[in-house]
Amino acid sequence: MAEKSAICVGVINGDTFNTNRMVRMRLARVNVPSINTPEGQHAKEFLESLILPNFITYYVVAIDNYGHSVAEVWVDKTNVNDAMRAAGYREKVTISCATNTEKSISNA
């Protein structure tokens, strides 16, 4: 997919933000707690420190169920997705075990 650029104009929560191109984006490979929790507020503040109000480069990898672009995002040479994951905000994956129970694990 082609790289695009925009300016982050507002952070919604720790993995979703708006751009000056009227596009709402979600970070790929990142999962944060609900914004209504202290951890979710911290994730939002951390994302704000990384991208607000910076020029970003991104490429869209998917469109989610809400119509948001799911993207890999960079500010300068910093991959924002990787920075959020390094801070502990990793996407949860549910797997089925032989006993038909489910476990949530973090992607490495």
Secondary structure, DSSP 4 states (H G I P E B T S, - for coil): ---EEEEEEEEEETTEEEETTS-EEEETTB----TTSHHHHHHHHHHHHHHTT-EEEEEEEEE-TTSPEEEEEEETTEEHHHHHHHTT-BPEEEEE-TTS-EEEEE--
